[in-house]
Amino acid sequence: MELTASFGKKYADREIAVLTAKYFAIDIDRNSQTALTMFNGQKSHQDEAVKRAQEYIEKKIEECMTVDVLAEEMAVGKRSFEQRFKRVTNNSVLEYIQRVKVEAAKRSFETTMKNITEVMFDVGYSDTKAFHTTFKKITGLTPIDYRNKYDKLARMHCAARCTVLNREYYYTLFSRRNLFYGIMKVRKSLRSKA
C-alpha cells in the first residue's frame, strides 16, 4: 500500500493517491477489508422519494436526522418510507445515514488534518462514544486507527516532490492491469529527464 500511495502522491494529488492506495490495498493482518471499502450510496433504483431522501441525507450531513423528519420532508408515511427505503437500498434509513456520515468522516481523515472531535462534529455527531462505536462497526477500525493509517499519506503529501501528471493520463496509466507497466514507463521517463 505504501509503495502505491507514495508513487501516487509523487505523481498526482492526495485524493488520487488515497483512492489508489485503497484500490490496491489488502491488509493481510485483518480478518476484514471493510475499512478500505468506499460507500457510494445505492441510487440505481426508480423510487424518487427515496432518491430525494438520499440526496437530502448527503447534503445535510452535519445535521442530526430522524426517520420521522425525513418521512415528513418526503411527504410519505413513516412506515411506508422505511419499507420503501429498505427495499431499494438494502439498508434501513438509520444504517444509510450512518454509512453516509462515516464515509464523510473517512474522507475528512484522508484529506484534512482535522482532529477526531472536529470530524465528529462536522458529520453531525455530538456523542464521542456513539461516533466511535458506529465508525468501528462500519469500518472495522476505530477513528484513531483509521486516522493513523492515512496520516502517513498526509505527511508524505507535504514532503513529496510534486511532479503532477495530467489526471486522464494517470487514470489510464495506472489501471489495475497496467500498474506495473505504468511504473516502469514513469521510471524510464524520469531517468531520461535526469
C-alpha positions in Angstrom: 0.0 0.0 0.0 2.8 2.5 0.9 4.6 2.0 -2.5 1.4 2.6 -4.4 0.4 5.6 -2.2 3.9 7.1 -2.3 4.0 6.7 -6.1 0.5 8.2 -6.4 1.5 11.1 -4.2 4.6 11.8 -6.1 2.9 12.0 -9.5 -0.6 13.1 -8.7 -2.6 14.8 -5.9 -3.5 13.4 -2.5 -7.1 12.4 -3.3 -5.9 10.1 -6.2 -3.1 8.7 -4.0 -5.6 7.7 -1.3 -8.0 6.2 -3.8 -5.1 4.3 -5.4 -3.9 3.1 -2.0 -7.4 1.9 -1.1 -7.9 0.2 -4.5 -4.7 -1.8 -4.3 -4.6 -2.3 -0.5 -5.1 -5.7 1.1 -4.4 -5.7 4.8 -3.3 -9.2 5.4 -3.3 -8.8 9.2 -7.0 -8.2 9.3 -10.0 -10.5 9.1 -12.0 -8.0 7.1 -11.2 -5.4 4.5 -14.2 -3.2 5.3 -12.0 -0.2 6.3 -10.9 0.0 2.7 -14.4 -0.1 1.1 -15.9 3.1 -0.3 -19.6 3.6 0.1 -21.2 5.4 -2.8 -24.9 5.1 -1.9 -27.3 2.8 -3.6 -29.0 5.0 -6.1 -29.6 2.7 -9.0 -33.4 2.4 -8.3 -36.5 4.2 -9.5 -38.1 5.4 -6.2 -38.0 9.2 -6.5 -38.9 9.8 -2.8 -36.1 7.6 -1.6 -33.6 9.3 -4.1 -34.7 12.7 -2.7 -34.2 11.4 0.8 -30.7 10.1 -0.1 -29.7 13.5 -1.6 -31.2 15.2 1.5 -29.1 13.0 3.8 -25.9 13.6 1.8 -26.5 17.4 1.7 -27.4 17.8 5.4 -24.7 15.5 6.7 -23.9 17.8 9.7 -27.5 17.6 11.0 -29.0 15.1 13.4 -31.7 13.4 11.4 -34.6 11.1 12.3 -36.7 8.9 10.2 -39.8 10.9 11.2 -38.2 14.2 9.9 -37.1 12.5 6.7 -40.5 10.9 6.1 -42.2 14.3 6.7 -39.8 16.1 4.3 -40.6 13.5 1.6 -44.3 13.7 2.3 -44.5 9.9 2.9 -45.8 8.0 5.9 -43.0 6.8 8.2 -43.7 3.1 8.0 -44.1 3.2 4.2 -41.0 5.3 3.9 -38.9 2.8 6.0 -40.1 -0.1 4.0 -39.5 1.5 0.6 -36.1 2.7 1.7 -35.1 -0.8 2.9 -36.4 -2.4 -0.3 -34.4 -0.3 -2.7 -31.2 0.3 -0.8 -30.9 -2.9 1.3 -30.2 -0.6 4.3 -32.6 0.8 6.9 -32.8 4.6 6.9 -30.6 4.7 10.0 -28.0 2.4 8.6 -27.9 4.6 5.4 -27.5 7.8 7.4 -24.7 6.2 9.5 -22.9 4.9 6.4 -23.0 8.3 4.7 -21.7 10.0 7.8 -18.9 7.5 8.3 -17.9 7.8 4.6 -17.7 11.6 5.0 -15.6 11.2 8.2 -13.3 8.8 6.4 -12.8 11.3 3.5 -12.1 14.0 6.1 -9.5 11.9 7.8 -7.9 11.2 4.5 -7.8 14.7 3.2 -7.6 17.1 6.1 -5.5 17.4 9.3 -8.7 17.8 11.5 -8.7 16.0 14.8 -11.3 13.3 15.5 -13.6 15.6 17.6 -13.7 18.2 14.7 -14.6 15.5 12.2 -17.1 14.0 14.6 -18.9 17.4 14.8 -18.6 18.0 11.1 -20.6 14.8 10.3 -23.3 15.5 12.8 -22.3 13.5 15.9 -22.2 15.1 19.3 -21.6 11.9 21.3 -18.0 10.6 21.1 -18.9 7.1 22.2 -21.7 6.8 19.6 -19.3 8.1 16.8 -16.6 5.7 17.8 -19.0 2.7 18.0 -20.6 3.5 14.7 -17.3 4.1 12.9 -15.8 0.9 14.2 -19.0 -1.1 13.3 -18.9 0.1 9.7 -15.1 0.2 9.0 -13.7 -2.4 11.4 -11.3 0.3 12.7 -11.6 2.9 15.4 -11.4 6.5 14.1 -8.0 6.9 15.7 -6.7 3.7 13.9 -8.2 4.9 10.6 -6.7 8.4 11.0 -3.3 6.9 11.8 -3.5 4.6 8.7 -4.0 7.6 6.4 -2.0 10.1 8.3 1.2 8.6 6.8 -0.2 9.6 3.4 -0.9 13.2 4.6 2.7 13.5 5.8 4.0 12.1 2.5 1.9 14.7 0.7 3.6 17.5 2.5 7.1 16.1 1.9 6.8 14.8 -1.6 8.2 16.4 -4.7 5.1 17.3 -6.7 5.6 16.4 -10.3 2.0 16.4 -11.5 0.8 14.3 -14.4 -2.3 15.0 -16.3 -5.1 13.2 -14.5 -6.5 11.5 -17.5 -3.1 10.1 -18.3 -2.8 9.0 -14.6 -6.1 7.1 -14.7 -5.2 5.4 -18.0 -1.7 4.6 -17.0 -2.5 3.2 -13.6 -5.4 1.0 -14.3 -5.1 -2.2 -12.2 -4.0 -4.2 -15.1 -1.3 -1.7 -16.2 0.1 -0.6 -12.8 3.4 -2.4 -13.3 3.9 -1.2 -16.8 2.9 2.3 -15.8 5.5 2.4 -13.0 8.2 1.2 -15.5 7.2 3.9 -18.0 7.3 6.7 -15.5 10.7 5.5 -14.1 12.0 5.4 -17.7 10.8 8.9 -18.5 12.2 10.2 -15.2 15.6 8.6 -15.9 15.7 10.2 -19.4 14.8 13.6 -17.9 17.6 13.3 -15.3 
